[in-house]
């Protein structure tokens, strides 16, 4: 996916981030993690779904190296 531009605006005493419609964000809550270069926005529910899916795959390929 290529980079997208979001708009920052003031909402009361806070700043808000207007995300492009093309992202189709359905989450009601997002996690913002500060980094040296800015920040990363993640959907905690989507991350939990990915973790559950990966747990189901654990051990399904006996030849796969153990990376614990």
C-alpha positions in Angstrom: 0.0 0.0 0.0 1.3 3.4 -0.8 1.4 6.4 1.5 -1.7 8.5 2.1 -2.1 12.0 3.4 -4.3 12.8 6.4 -5.4 16.2 7.6 -4.8 17.4 11.2 -7.3 19.9 12.6 -8.3 21.3 16.0 -11.4 19.8 17.7 -12.1 21.8 20.9 -8.9 21.7 22.9 -7.6 18.6 21.1 -6.1 17.8 17.8 -7.9 15.4 15.4 -6.7 13.4 12.5 -9.0 13.2 9.5 -8.3 9.9 7.7 -9.0 9.4 4.0 -12.3 7.7 3.1 -10.4 5.2 1.0 -9.0 3.6 4.2 -12.5 2.3 5.2 -11.7 2.5 8.9 -14.4 0.5 10.8 -12.6 0.5 14.2 -14.1 2.7 17.0 -10.7 2.9 18.7 -7.2 3.1 17.3 -3.9 3.0 19.1 -1.4 5.8 18.3 2.3 4.9 19.1 4.9 7.7 19.0 8.1 6.9 17.1 11.3 8.9 16.4 9.9 9.8 13.0 6.3 10.5 13.9 3.8 7.9 15.0 2.1 4.7 14.0 -1.7 4.1 14.1 -2.9 0.6 14.7 -6.2 -1.1 15.2 -6.0 -3.3 18.3 -8.9 -5.5 17.3 -7.3 -6.3 14.0 -4.0 -7.1 15.8 -5.9 -9.4 18.1 -7.5 -11.2 15.2 -4.1 -11.7 13.5 -2.6 -13.1 16.8 -5.5 -15.6 17.1 -5.0 -16.7 13.4 -1.3 -17.1 13.9 -1.9 -19.2 17.1 -4.1 -21.5 15.1 -1.3 -22.1 12.6 1.3 -22.8 15.3 2.6 -26.4 14.8 0.8 -26.9 11.5 4.1 -27.3 9.6 6.5 -29.7 11.4 9.4 -28.7 9.1 9.1 -25.0 10.0 12.0 -23.9 12.3 11.1 -23.1 15.9 11.5 -19.3 16.3 10.6 -18.8 20.0 
